[in-house]
């Protein structure tokens, strides 16, 4: 295997442009570059969540760690789709895995009757951050799609991820025997 990333400092972006994998250069403010950045940030937050979960010992956590790793790889696939317009790398199987995990967790959780606040354990709070960044990533993908068509699967993935991280946050609190923090309307 060759060293594909042997040079990190190239100085080619010093004037506010960056290169895509297909060779074209775009302004760093272009919606495609913004979407790549949002997906990259989401992946970094997932990496932090994984590092926080690794100290917990249970079968449930091991299953989540496996899926979170698959999600990180899928987000790299999404990044490659964004970096090479017209390229398809995502597989629908990741959506199926995410949806199955959501359903499995929901079977263990009490139904919600009120909105909940982000919080609880540090791991659950990090999952809420992943949820928020998923939503921001989705908005960036929609903005890009309004200018240049991208795959439906890419938008479905980040939409599903926001659902997954919401439910995962609740599940992590449940596993830690912490209750959800319910929103209370402020007094006027």
C-alpha positions in Angstrom: 0.0 0.0 0.0 1.3 3.4 -0.9 1.4 6.5 1.4 -1.6 8.3 0.1 -1.3 11.1 2.7 2.4 11.5 2.8 2.2 15.3 2.5 0.0 17.2 5.0 1.2 20.8 4.5 0.7 21.5 0.8 0.1 25.3 1.0 -2.4 25.0 -1.9 -5.2 26.1 0.4 -3.5 29.3 1.6 -5.6 31.5 -0.8 -9.0 30.2 0.4 -9.5 27.3 -2.0 -9.3 23.6 -1.5 -9.1 20.6 -3.8 -11.6 17.8 -4.2 -10.5 14.2 -4.8 -11.4 14.6 -8.5 -8.9 17.5 -8.9 -11.3 20.5 -9.0 -10.7 23.4 -6.7 -13.5 25.1 -4.8 -13.7 28.1 -2.4 -13.5 26.9 1.2 -16.9 28.6 1.7 -18.6 26.4 -1.1 -21.6 24.4 0.2 -19.8 21.2 -0.8 -16.8 22.0 1.3 -19.1 23.1 4.2 -20.9 19.8 4.0 -17.6 17.9 4.1 -16.6 19.9 7.1 -19.8 19.2 9.0 -19.6 15.5 8.3 -16.0 15.5 9.4 -16.9 17.3 12.7 -19.7 14.8 13.3 -17.2 11.9 12.9 -14.9 13.6 15.4 -17.7 13.9 17.9 -18.5 10.2 17.4 -14.9 9.4 18.0 -15.1 11.2 21.3 -18.2 9.3 22.3 -16.5 6.0 21.4 -13.6 6.9 23.7 -16.0 7.8 26.5 -17.9 4.5 26.1 -14.9 2.2 26.0 -14.5 2.3 29.7 -18.0 0.9 30.2 -18.3 -2.8 30.3 -21.6 -4.4 29.1 -22.9 -6.3 26.1 -25.1 -3.4 25.2 -22.2 -1.0 25.1 -20.2 -3.4 23.0 -23.0 -3.6 20.5 -23.2 0.2 20.4 -19.4 0.5 19.9 -19.6 -1.9 16.9 -22.3 0.2 15.3 -20.6 3.5 16.1 -17.5 2.2 14.4 -19.6 1.2 11.3 -21.2 4.7 11.4 -17.7 6.3 11.4 -16.7 4.2 8.3 -20.0 5.2 6.6 -19.3 8.8 7.3 -16.0 8.4 5.6 -17.8 6.9 2.6 -20.1 9.9 2.7 -17.1 12.2 2.7 -15.7 10.4 -0.3 -19.1 10.9 -2.1 -18.9 14.6 -1.3 -15.2 14.9 -2.4 -15.9 13.1 -5.7 -19.2 14.4 -7.2 -21.2 11.6 -8.8 -19.4 8.9 -6.9 -21.5 6.5 -4.8 -19.9 4.7 -1.8 -22.7 4.4 0.8 -24.6 1.3 1.3 -28.2 1.0 2.5 -27.2 -1.7 4.9 -25.9 1.0 7.4 -29.4 2.5 7.4 -30.9 -0.9 8.3 -28.4 -1.4 11.1 -29.2 2.1 12.5 -32.9 1.6 12.3 -32.7 -1.8 13.9 -30.7 -0.4 16.8 -33.2 2.5 17.3 -36.1 0.0 17.5 -34.2 -2.3 19.9 -33.4 0.6 22.2 -36.9 2.0 22.1 -38.2 -1.4 23.3 -36.2 -0.8 26.5 -37.1 2.9 27.0 -40.3 4.3 28.5 -42.3 6.3 25.9 -41.8 10.1 26.0 -44.6 12.4 26.9 -42.6 15.5 27.2 -39.5 17.0 25.5 -36.2 16.2 27.2 -33.2 18.4 27.8 -29.7 17.3 26.7 -27.9 15.9 29.7 -27.5 13.1 32.2 -24.3 11.3 32.0 -21.2 12.6 30.2 -21.7 9.9 27.5 -25.4 10.7 27.0 -24.6 14.4 26.8 -22.0 13.6 24.1 -24.6 11.6 22.2 -26.8 14.7 22.3 -23.9 16.7 20.8 -23.6 14.1 18.1 -27.4 14.5 17.5 -27.1 18.3 17.1 -24.1 18.0 14.8 -26.0 15.4 12.8 -28.8 17.9 12.3 -26.3 20.6 11.3 -24.7 18.2 8.8 -28.1 17.4 7.4 -28.8 21.1 6.8 -25.4 21.5 5.1 -26.2 18.5 2.8 -29.7 20.0 2.0 -28.0 23.3 1.1 -25.6 21.5 -1.2 -28.4 19.4 -2.7 -30.3 22.6 -3.5 -27.3 23.6 -5.7 -26.0 20.3 -6.9 -27.8 17.0 -6.6 -26.3 14.5 -4.1 -27.5 11.0 -3.3 -30.7 10.6 -1.3 -28.9 8.0 0.8 -26.5 10.6 2.1 -29.3 12.8 3.4 -31.2 9.8 4.8 -28.0 8.7 6.7 -27.5 11.9 8.6 -31.3 12.3 9.2 -31.3 8.8 10.7 -28.2 9.5 12.7 -29.9 12.4 14.5 -32.7 10.0 15.5 -30.1 7.3 16.6 -28.1 9.7 18.7 -31.3 11.0 20.4 -32.4 7.5 21.4 -28.8 6.5 22.2 -28.5 9.4 24.7 -31.7 8.2 26.4 -30.4 4.6 26.4 -27.0 5.6 27.9 -28.8 7.4 30.7 -31.0 4.3 31.3 -28.0 2.0 31.4 -26.5 4.4 34.0 -29.8 4.4 35.9 -30.3 8.1 35.3 -33.6 9.5 34.3 -34.3 11.8 31.4 -34.4 15.5 32.3 -37.8 16.8 31.2 -38.3 20.3 29.8 -40.4 22.6 32.0 -41.9 25.6 30.5 -40.4 28.8 31.9 -42.7 30.9 34.1 -43.7 34.1 32.5 
